[in-house]
Amino acid sequence: MAKSRATQPTAVELQMLRILWELGPSPVREIHARLNADKGTNYSTTVKMLSVMLEKRLVRRDENESPHIYRPALTREATGKRMLSDLIEKVYGGSAMSLVLQALSSGKASRQEIEEARKLLDEMEGK
C-alpha cells in the first residue's frame, strides 16, 4: 500500500520540524542536541524519527554532505496550510468559517486579533 502524500506529522515530528525551521538545514547531531534538551531523547531515537520522517517525505536528506544534512520538505507555512486544510475537512466538514467562528468564540482571541479578523473580512468583502 502506497503512503499518502498528505501524511500529517505527529507531535514529535512537528517538534523536530520546528527545530529544523529554526536552525535551518542541520546534521543529526544538531537536531538531536535540541531535541534532547527538550525531551531527553536518545540519539538512536532521533535517527529513527528522522528515518520515518524521510519515508513520510516530511524531511529531505542531502547525502552528498558528510555528515548528512536534513532539511524540512515543506516550509512552516505550507505545513500549516496542509494541516489546517485537513482539520477543516475532517472536523468542520470543509467549512473554514465554522473553524473561524469556533476559534473566535473560544474567548482566547485578543482585541488585536479580532480587529485583524475584521479587517480581513472587510477586505474580502471589498470594502
Secondary structure as UniProt FT lines:
FT   TURN            5..6
FT   HELIX           11..23
FT   STRAND          26..27
FT   HELIX           28..39
FT   HELIX           43..55
FT   TURN            56..57
FT   STRAND          59..62
FT   TURN            63..64
FT   STRAND          69..72
FT   HELIX           76..92
FT   TURN            93..94
FT   HELIX           96..105
FT   TURN            106..107
FT   HELIX           111..125
//
